[in-house]
Amino acid sequence: MEIQLPLPEVSQMLGMSLDRARQLARENEPLAKSYASLTPSALRQLFMARGFRYPKKNIVFHCLKGGAAKTTLAYNTAYRLSQLGTRVLLVDLDKQANATHSFQVPRPKQVFVDAVTGKCEIAELVVPLHSHLDLLPSSLENARLEMELVNRKKNPQTFYRSLFAGVRDAYDVTILDLPPDLSHNTYLSSLFADTVCIPTNPDEYSVQGTRMTLASLEGLAEEYENLKQEILIIWTKYDAREKNALEYIQQLKPPPHARVLPVVIRTDVSYKNAQALGKSVFQLPRKSCAREDVDILARELIGLRQFFSDPLKKETSA
């Protein structure tokens, strides 16, 4: 899977002229055949040369309500982050394996439950997608995961960290896509998370699911006083033509331990079109609301958007 970032996007992100961005591209990738786009490796060097440091983060997409675009956001965000030079491991922990199917990965012989039972190591399950994006795929075999987790003696706060210890240093960000339920898996994944993203549709049932998710996370914080994590609410499937959509957004007041991200994921047919092709929205030829919104989300999650919004971090046109 070839993955690059068009140079106009790079110049806009850095706040510099296209000519200056092209000059920097030559400096960072002198052997490139073309300077119309940058590879993740070259972009990583470019960002780090300007002082940006990629964070080490475990990010979980979790909501106790199906249909909130959780998987869609997880795999498109993973793809965008990898375009931006982030080393990403996308972990599909839903037995429906939608994130796995989204990248057209064949059904794996072994999945996460086999690592839990000690039949293999996490490293043996990883499927490389390209130089900066790997996938830990899922299948219906993970339906056994709950039973295996219940029957095992473990330290809940360290169990998943121990499982991933052998591969964790290879990545900046791990993204876990969870099923929409309360289970041992979601419990342990939430403890593993540095950041919990809660996709929420602006409708009654989704808002109820978000409140339940927030309550479960609040219970974790009470149970483990040393647990420090970021909890983010992401409004999804927003359609300005729907009269009640804005009302739900205004009515949901996040508790003190959570915040609403300053990006709304708008309804866009690009998501379905990309899924049908086994691609990310960033692999489609045309610009779209989907690409714009997920780009903002991805940069927000790793602090890239905030870093380059500082005028002192930007380089003026030369």
C-alpha positions as CSV (number, residue, x, y, z in Angstrom):
1,M,0.0,0.0,0.0
2,E,1.7,3.2,-1.2
3,I,1.0,6.2,1.1
4,Q,2.2,9.7,0.7
5,L,1.0,13.2,1.6
6,P,0.6,15.8,-1.3
7,L,3.0,18.7,-1.0
8,P,0.2,21.4,-1.0
9,E,-1.2,19.8,2.2
10,V,2.3,19.9,3.7
11,S,2.9,23.5,2.9
12,Q,-0.5,24.5,4.2
13,M,0.1,22.5,7.5
14,L,3.5,24.2,8.0
15,G,2.2,27.6,7.0
16,M,4.8,28.2,4.2
17,S,4.9,28.6,0.5
18,L,4.7,25.7,-1.8
19,D,8.2,26.5,-3.2
20,R,9.7,26.5,0.3
21,A,8.0,23.2,1.1
22,R,9.4,21.7,-2.1
23,Q,12.8,22.9,-1.1
24,L,12.5,21.2,2.2
25,A,11.2,18.0,0.5
26,R,14.4,17.9,-1.6
27,E,16.5,18.3,1.6
28,N,14.7,15.5,3.4
29,E,14.4,13.1,0.5
30,P,17.1,13.9,-2.0
31,L,16.7,10.7,-4.0
32,A,12.9,11.0,-4.5
33,K,11.6,10.7,-8.1
34,S,9.1,13.4,-7.5
35,Y,8.5,16.2,-5.0
36,A,4.7,16.4,-5.6
37,S,4.3,14.5,-2.3
38,L,6.2,13.3,0.8
39,T,6.6,9.8,2.2
40,P,5.7,9.3,5.9
41,S,9.5,8.9,6.7
42,A,10.4,12.2,5.0
43,L,7.5,14.0,6.7
44,R,8.4,12.6,10.0
45,Q,12.0,14.0,9.6
46,L,10.6,17.4,8.5
47,F,8.2,17.7,11.5
48,M,10.9,16.5,14.0
49,A,13.4,19.0,12.6
50,R,11.0,21.7,13.6
51,G,10.8,20.5,17.1
52,F,7.7,18.3,17.0
53,R,7.9,15.1,19.0
54,Y,5.5,12.2,18.3
55,P,3.7,11.1,21.5
56,K,3.6,7.6,22.9
57,K,-0.2,7.0,23.2
58,N,-2.6,4.1,23.5
59,I,-5.9,5.4,22.0
60,V,-9.2,3.5,22.4
61,F,-12.3,4.1,20.3
62,H,-15.2,3.0,22.6
63,C,-18.9,3.7,22.9
64,L,-21.7,1.5,24.3
65,K,-23.9,2.2,21.3
66,G,-23.4,0.6,17.9
67,G,-23.6,2.7,14.7
68,A,-21.6,5.7,16.1
69,A,-18.9,5.4,13.4
70,K,-16.4,4.1,15.9
71,T,-14.7,1.7,13.5
72,T,-14.9,4.1,10.6
73,L,-13.1,6.7,12.7
74,A,-10.6,4.3,14.1
75,Y,-9.2,3.0,10.8
76,N,-9.4,6.3,8.9
77,T,-7.6,8.1,11.8
78,A,-5.0,5.3,11.9
79,Y,-4.4,5.8,8.2
80,R,-4.1,9.6,8.4
81,L,-1.8,9.4,11.4
82,S,0.5,7.1,9.4
83,Q,0.5,9.5,6.5
84,L,1.7,12.2,8.9
85,G,4.7,10.1,9.9
86,T,3.3,8.5,13.0
87,R,4.2,4.8,13.5
88,V,0.7,3.2,14.1
89,L,-0.6,-0.2,15.2
90,L,-4.3,-0.5,14.6
91,V,-5.8,-3.3,16.9
92,D,-9.1,-4.8,15.9
93,L,-10.7,-6.2,19.0
94,D,-14.2,-6.5,17.7
95,K,-15.2,-10.1,16.6
96,Q,-17.1,-8.6,13.7
97,A,-13.7,-7.6,12.3
98,N,-14.9,-4.6,10.4
99,A,-11.6,-2.7,10.7
100,T,-9.9,-5.8,9.4
101,H,-12.3,-6.0,6.4
102,S,-11.9,-2.3,5.7
103,F,-8.3,-3.0,4.7
104,Q,-9.2,-6.1,2.8
105,V,-7.0,-8.3,5.0
106,P,-7.7,-12.0,4.6
107,R,-9.1,-13.9,7.6
108,P,-6.1,-14.5,9.9
109,K,-5.3,-18.0,11.3
110,Q,-4.7,-16.6,14.8
111,V,-6.1,-13.5,16.5
112,F,-5.9,-11.7,19.8
113,V,-7.5,-14.4,21.9
114,D,-4.6,-16.7,20.9
115,A,-2.2,-14.3,22.4
116,V,-4.3,-14.1,25.6
117,T,-4.2,-17.9,25.9
118,G,-0.5,-18.0,25.3
119,K,-0.6,-19.8,21.9
120,C,1.4,-17.0,20.3
121,E,2.9,-13.6,20.8
122,I,1.3,-10.3,19.7
123,A,4.2,-9.9,17.2
124,E,3.2,-13.0,15.4
125,L,-0.3,-11.6,14.7
126,V,0.7,-8.2,13.2
127,V,0.1,-7.6,9.5
128,P,2.1,-4.9,7.9
129,L,0.1,-2.5,5.7
130,H,2.9,-0.1,4.9
131,S,6.0,1.3,6.4
132,H,4.1,3.3,9.1
133,L,0.9,1.3,9.6
134,D,0.4,-2.2,10.9
135,L,-2.8,-4.1,11.7
136,L,-3.6,-6.6,14.4
137,P,-6.6,-8.3,12.6
138,S,-9.6,-9.9,14.1
139,S,-12.1,-12.6,13.2
140,L,-15.1,-14.5,14.8
141,E,-12.5,-16.5,16.8
142,N,-12.4,-13.5,19.1
143,A,-15.9,-14.4,20.3
144,R,-14.0,-16.7,22.7
145,L,-12.1,-13.7,24.1
146,E,-14.5,-13.0,26.9
147,M,-14.6,-16.5,28.3
148,E,-10.8,-16.7,28.2
149,L,-10.4,-13.4,30.0
150,V,-12.9,-14.4,32.7
151,N,-11.0,-17.6,33.4
152,R,-7.6,-16.0,33.8
153,K,-5.9,-14.6,36.9
154,K,-4.4,-11.3,36.1
155,N,-3.7,-7.8,37.2
156,P,-6.3,-5.8,35.3
157,Q,-4.2,-2.6,35.1
158,T,-1.2,-4.3,33.7
159,F,-2.5,-7.3,31.7
160,Y,-2.9,-5.7,28.3
161,R,0.3,-3.7,28.8
162,S,2.2,-6.9,29.4
163,L,0.6,-8.5,26.3
164,F,1.7,-5.6,24.1
165,A,5.1,-5.1,25.7
166,G,6.9,-7.0,23.0
167,V,5.8,-4.7,20.2
168,R,4.9,-1.5,21.9
169,D,8.2,0.3,21.4
170,A,7.9,-0.2,17.6
171,Y,5.0,2.3,17.5
172,D,4.2,5.8,18.5
173,V,0.4,5.2,18.7
174,T,-1.7,2.1,19.2
175,I,-5.4,2.5,18.3
176,L,-7.8,-0.1,19.7
177,D,-11.2,-0.5,18.0
178,L,-13.6,-2.0,20.6
179,P,-17.0,-3.7,20.3
180,P,-20.0,-1.6,21.6
181,D,-20.4,-3.5,24.9
182,L,-19.4,-3.7,28.5
183,S,-17.1,-6.7,28.9
184,H,-13.8,-7.8,30.3
185,N,-12.2,-6.8,27.0
186,T,-13.5,-3.3,27.1
187,Y,-12.7,-3.0,30.8
188,L,-9.1,-4.0,30.3
189,S,-8.7,-2.0,27.1
190,S,-10.0,1.1,28.9
191,L,-7.3,0.6,31.6
192,F,-4.7,0.2,28.8
193,A,-5.8,3.5,27.2
194,D,-4.1,6.9,27.6
195,T,-6.9,8.4,25.6
196,V,-10.5,7.2,25.2
197,C,-12.4,8.5,22.2
198,I,-16.2,8.3,22.4
199,P,-17.8,8.8,19.0
200,T,-21.4,10.1,19.5
201,N,-24.1,10.7,17.0
202,P,-26.4,13.6,17.7
203,D,-29.5,11.5,18.5
204,E,-31.2,10.2,21.7
205,Y,-29.9,6.6,21.8
206,S,-26.3,7.5,21.0
207,V,-26.3,10.2,23.7
208,Q,-27.6,7.7,26.1
209,G,-24.8,5.3,25.1
210,T,-22.3,8.0,25.6
211,R,-23.6,8.8,29.1
212,M,-23.3,5.1,30.0
213,T,-19.7,5.0,28.6
214,L,-18.8,8.0,30.6
215,A,-20.2,6.4,33.7
216,S,-18.3,3.2,33.2
217,L,-15.0,5.2,32.8
218,E,-15.8,7.3,35.9
219,G,-16.2,4.0,37.7
220,L,-12.7,3.0,36.5
221,A,-11.3,6.2,37.8
222,E,-12.8,5.7,41.2
223,E,-11.5,2.1,41.3
224,Y,-8.0,3.0,40.2
225,E,-7.0,6.3,41.8
226,N,-3.7,6.4,39.9
227,L,-5.4,6.1,36.5
228,K,-4.6,9.1,34.4
229,Q,-6.3,9.3,31.0
230,E,-7.8,11.7,28.6
231,I,-11.5,11.2,27.7
232,L,-12.7,12.8,24.5
233,I,-16.2,13.0,23.1
234,I,-16.3,13.2,19.3
235,W,-19.6,14.3,17.5
236,T,-20.1,12.1,14.5
237,K,-22.6,11.8,11.6
238,Y,-23.5,15.5,11.9
239,D,-25.9,16.8,9.3
240,A,-26.7,20.5,9.5
241,R,-30.0,19.8,7.8
242,E,-31.3,17.8,10.7
243,K,-33.1,20.2,13.1
244,N,-32.4,18.3,16.3
245,A,-28.7,17.6,15.7
246,L,-27.4,20.9,17.1
247,E,-29.8,20.7,20.0
248,Y,-28.3,17.3,21.1
249,I,-24.8,18.8,20.8
250,Q,-25.7,21.8,23.0
251,Q,-27.5,19.6,25.5
252,L,-24.8,17.1,26.3
253,K,-22.7,18.6,29.1
254,P,-19.5,16.6,29.6
255,P,-18.5,15.8,33.1
256,P,-15.3,17.3,34.6
257,H,-13.2,14.3,33.6
258,A,-14.1,14.6,29.9
259,R,-14.1,17.1,27.1
260,V,-15.7,17.6,23.7
261,L,-13.2,17.7,20.8
262,P,-13.3,20.9,18.7
263,V,-14.1,19.0,15.5
264,V,-17.5,17.7,14.2
265,I,-17.4,14.6,11.9
266,R,-19.9,15.4,9.2
267,T,-22.1,13.0,7.3
268,D,-20.3,12.1,4.1
269,V,-20.9,9.4,1.5
270,S,-17.1,9.2,1.0
271,Y,-16.9,6.8,4.0
272,K,-19.2,4.3,2.4
273,N,-17.4,4.7,-1.0
274,A,-14.0,4.1,0.6
275,Q,-15.3,1.0,2.5
276,A,-16.6,-0.5,-0.7
277,L,-13.2,-0.2,-2.2
278,G,-11.4,-1.4,0.9
279,K,-9.7,1.9,1.3
280,S,-9.4,4.9,3.6
281,V,-11.1,8.2,2.6
282,F,-7.6,9.6,2.1
283,Q,-7.0,7.2,-0.8
284,L,-10.0,8.5,-2.7
285,P,-9.1,10.9,-5.5
286,R,-11.3,13.8,-4.5
287,K,-11.3,16.1,-1.5
288,S,-14.2,15.7,0.9
289,C,-15.6,16.7,4.3
290,A,-14.6,13.3,5.5
291,R,-10.9,13.9,4.7
292,E,-11.0,17.4,6.2
293,D,-12.7,16.3,9.5
294,V,-10.6,13.1,10.1
295,D,-7.4,15.1,9.3
296,I,-8.3,17.6,12.1
297,L,-9.1,14.7,14.5
298,A,-5.8,12.9,13.7
299,R,-3.7,16.0,14.2
300,E,-5.6,16.9,17.4
301,L,-5.0,13.5,18.9
302,I,-1.2,13.7,18.6
303,G,-0.9,17.4,19.3
304,L,0.3,18.2,15.8
305,R,-2.5,20.7,15.1
306,Q,-1.8,22.6,18.3
307,F,2.0,22.6,17.7
308,F,1.8,24.1,14.2
309,S,-1.0,26.6,15.2
310,D,1.7,28.4,17.2
311,P,3.1,31.1,14.9
312,L,6.6,30.6,16.4
313,K,6.6,27.0,15.1
314,K,5.7,27.9,11.6
315,E,8.2,29.0,9.0
316,T,7.3,32.0,6.9
317,S,7.6,31.8,3.1
318,A,11.1,32.3,1.9
